[in-house]
Amino acid sequence: MSKEKYPLRRKLYGGTMHALMYFSVFVTCALVLAIIGYVLIKGLPNITWKLLSTKPSYLSNSIGILPDILNTIYIIIACLVVVLPLGVGAAIYLTEYAENKKLVGVIEYAAETLSGIPSVIYGLVGMLFFCQFLGFQTSLLAGALTLVIMNLPTVMRTTQESLKAVPQSYREGAFGLGAGKWRVIYTVVLPSCVDGIVTGCILAMGRILGESAALLFTAGFAHALNGFFDGLTSAGATLTVALYVYAKEEGEFEVAFAIAAILMVLTLLINLTAQFTGKFFKKRRDT
């Protein structure tokens, strides 16, 4: 009797766990698809060429998001130009050169702590330091430097994990052939983990694209149409900030949903690009 009872309990327990897992997967996928579908259905019909190619004109009461698109591109370029050399360089030093493991552990712990700080706190610190103390005022440059601080731990930790995944035998073989430290890193280590580095950089670009709280304090709300260098030294709204302004301040929900749909599509494209880029470099490395 007891021998038949325990297998029955195990079957009931296993079936219940499987049912709960399937239910969790269904709920998660349903929520994601529902949000994506709702935003796209509400936003795509409102996307027009006039909206994408013009700037706002309060005299003619027309709305355009071309300045917001350009400001987003400017701030992404400025942030990546600074954060990629710093993040990758710091990861290479901590992984390949640093000999004090306690110091490395402290830096890694600090990076993990920084990555968990709410973005609104970064915005407050960026406003006080870059805008007021350094005198950059409210500008895209101040916003880009604030995003550099936000994304530096992510780029550094992603690069570190990619470097640690390279087998030690690769390094020892290159050293055995007489190569120097930097030559081993440049010709052996980095090509072996370039897929992880590039994937982390693309995902960091996605985080830059979707950030709004920090930019509200540092980059401002302006919808002015400027060139690259003039735009960096001027206040400007990115797409995420413009979404907040049109939805919260001006009540233009059609424009807000259009911007949300654009951001949704760009985020999906960035994630797909990260996946395909990682697979491409991994396949190229294996061959």
Sequence and secondary structure as in RCSB ss.txt:
>XXXX:A:sequence
MSKEKYPLRRKLYGGTMHALMYFSVFVTCALVLAIIGYVLIKGLPNITWKLLSTKPSYLSNSIGILPDILNTIYI
IIACLVVVLPLGVGAAIYLTEYAENKKLVGVIEYAAETLSGIPSVIYGLVGMLFFCQFLGFQTSLLAGALTLVIM
NLPTVMRTTQESLKAVPQSYREGAFGLGAGKWRVIYTVVLPSCVDGIVTGCILAMGRILGESAALLFTAGFAHAL
NGFFDGLTSAGATLTVALYVYAKEEGEFEVAFAIAAILMVLTLLINLTAQFTGKFFKKRRDT
>XXXX:A:secstr
 HHHHHHHHHHHHHHHHHHHHHHHHHHHHHHHHHHHHHHHHHHGGG  HHHHH   BTTTTB   HHHHHHHHHH
HHHHHHHHHHHHHHHHHIIIII   HHHHHHHHHHHHHHHTS HHHHHHHHIIIIIIIS   SSHHHHHHHHHHH
HHHHHHHHHHHHHHTS HHHHHHHHHTT  HHHHIIIIIHHHHHHHHHHHHHHHHHHHHH  HHHHHHT S    
  HHHHHTS    HHHHHHIIIIIS  HHHHHHHHHHHHHHHHHHHHHHHHHHHHHHHHHH 
